[in-house]
């Protein structure tokens, strides 16, 4: 079985196949390598929207949100590793084109802005790759649950 991450939360809203769960206890973050940069880390309350197709859920029910641990690496890679590589590559390209340090830095900054604008524009597609489910069930079922995470 794959490694998994779990959060305990309370259902705060149910609408058209989506559960809104408020995560109050983020203790699984203590063992996560990305805790210092994650929006869930150290949080007191976060809301996560999770699609569901079946189940008898009611407002106030306590549930477990389950996800694959490999998602933390993917999130760190998208948010930190790729931008760092982009900065280094654009600095090298700018310098090799004969630009002085200031212009090379400006080229890197513009590249970074374009990168994060692209992330923003593709956020729904990217969100679809981070899959959470409800319950302590099998992680294989997470792929069939659909895209899930919307942190409010």
C-alpha positions as CSV (number, residue, x, y, z in Angstrom):
1,X,0.0,0.0,0.0
2,X,1.2,3.5,-0.8
3,X,2.1,5.9,1.9
4,X,-0.6,8.3,2.7
5,X,-1.3,11.6,4.5
6,X,-4.3,12.1,6.6
7,X,-6.1,15.0,8.1
8,X,-9.1,15.0,10.5
9,X,-11.8,17.5,9.8
10,X,-15.5,18.3,10.2
11,X,-18.0,18.7,7.4
12,X,-19.1,22.3,7.3
13,X,-21.1,22.3,4.0
14,X,-22.6,19.8,1.5
15,X,-23.6,20.9,-2.0
16,X,-24.0,19.1,-5.3
17,X,-21.5,16.3,-4.8
18,X,-18.9,18.4,-2.9
19,X,-18.1,18.2,0.8
20,X,-16.5,21.2,2.4
21,X,-14.4,20.0,5.3
22,X,-12.8,22.2,7.8
23,X,-9.4,20.8,8.9
24,X,-8.7,21.9,12.5
25,X,-5.9,19.6,13.5
26,X,-2.9,19.6,11.2
27,X,-0.7,17.3,13.3
28,X,0.3,15.1,10.3
29,X,2.2,18.1,9.1
30,X,4.8,17.6,11.8
31,X,6.3,14.7,9.9
32,X,6.0,16.3,6.5
33,X,9.2,17.5,4.8
34,X,7.4,20.4,3.2
35,X,5.8,21.7,6.3
36,X,7.6,25.1,6.3
37,X,6.3,26.0,2.9
38,X,2.9,24.3,2.8
39,X,-0.4,26.3,3.3
40,X,-1.8,23.5,5.5
41,X,1.2,23.5,7.8
42,X,0.7,25.0,11.3
43,X,-2.8,26.0,10.4
44,X,-5.6,26.1,12.9
45,X,-8.4,26.0,10.3
46,X,-8.4,25.3,6.6
47,X,-11.3,24.4,4.4
48,X,-10.9,21.7,1.7
49,X,-13.5,20.9,-0.9
50,X,-13.7,17.2,-1.8
51,X,-16.0,15.7,-4.4
52,X,-17.9,12.5,-3.4
53,X,-20.3,10.2,-5.3
54,X,-21.7,8.2,-2.4
55,X,-21.9,8.1,1.3
56,X,-24.2,9.3,4.0
57,X,-22.6,12.5,5.2
58,X,-24.2,15.1,7.4
59,X,-23.1,18.6,8.6
60,X,-20.9,18.3,11.6
61,X,-19.7,14.7,10.8
62,X,-16.0,14.2,11.6
63,X,-14.2,12.6,8.7
64,X,-10.7,11.7,7.7
65,X,-9.2,13.3,4.5
66,X,-6.8,10.9,2.9
67,X,-4.2,11.6,0.2
68,X,-1.1,10.1,-1.3
69,X,2.1,11.1,0.3
70,X,3.7,11.6,-3.1
71,X,1.6,14.7,-3.5
72,X,3.9,16.6,-1.1
73,X,6.9,16.1,-3.4
74,X,4.9,17.2,-6.5
75,X,3.7,20.4,-4.7
76,X,7.2,21.3,-3.6
77,X,8.5,20.6,-7.1
78,X,5.9,22.9,-8.7
79,X,6.1,25.7,-6.1
80,X,9.9,25.8,-5.4
81,X,12.1,23.5,-7.5
82,X,10.9,24.5,-11.0
83,X,10.9,28.3,-10.2
84,X,14.5,27.9,-8.9
85,X,15.6,26.1,-12.1
86,X,13.8,28.8,-14.1
87,X,15.7,31.6,-12.4
88,X,19.0,29.9,-12.8
89,X,18.4,29.0,-16.5
90,X,17.1,32.5,-17.4
91,X,20.1,34.1,-15.5
92,X,22.5,32.0,-17.5
93,X,20.7,32.7,-20.8
94,X,20.6,36.4,-20.1
95,X,24.3,36.5,-19.1
96,X,25.3,34.4,-22.2
97,X,23.4,36.9,-24.4
98,X,25.7,39.6,-23.1
99,X,23.2,41.3,-20.7
100,X,24.6,42.9,-17.6
101,X,23.7,41.6,-14.2
102,X,20.7,43.9,-13.8
103,X,19.2,43.0,-17.1
104,X,19.8,39.3,-16.5
105,X,18.1,39.6,-13.2
106,X,15.2,41.4,-14.9
107,X,14.9,38.7,-17.4
108,X,14.8,36.1,-14.6
109,X,12.1,38.1,-12.8
110,X,10.0,38.4,-15.9
111,X,10.3,34.7,-16.5
112,X,9.3,34.0,-12.9
113,X,6.2,36.2,-13.2
114,X,5.2,34.4,-16.4
115,X,5.7,31.1,-14.7
116,X,3.5,31.9,-11.8
117,X,0.9,33.5,-14.1
118,X,0.9,30.2,-16.0
119,X,0.4,28.3,-12.7
120,X,-2.5,30.6,-11.9
121,X,-4.1,30.2,-15.2
122,X,-3.7,26.4,-15.1
123,X,-4.7,26.1,-11.4
124,X,-7.8,24.0,-12.2
125,X,-5.8,21.5,-14.3
126,X,-3.1,21.4,-11.6
127,X,-5.6,21.0,-8.8
128,X,-6.9,18.0,-10.6
129,X,-3.6,16.2,-10.0
130,X,-3.9,16.6,-6.2
131,X,-6.4,14.0,-5.2
132,X,-7.9,13.7,-1.7
133,X,-10.6,11.4,-0.6
134,X,-12.8,10.9,2.4
135,X,-12.3,8.0,4.8
136,X,-9.4,5.7,5.7
137,X,-10.0,3.5,2.7
138,X,-7.8,2.2,0.0
139,X,-5.6,4.8,-1.7
140,X,-6.3,3.1,-5.1
141,X,-9.8,4.6,-4.9
142,X,-8.5,8.1,-4.7
143,X,-7.8,8.1,-8.5
144,X,-11.5,7.4,-9.1
145,X,-12.7,10.1,-6.7
146,X,-11.6,12.9,-9.1
147,X,-9.9,16.1,-8.5
148,X,-10.5,17.4,-5.1
149,X,-8.4,19.9,-3.3
150,X,-9.5,23.5,-3.2
151,X,-8.1,25.2,-0.2
152,X,-10.0,28.2,0.8
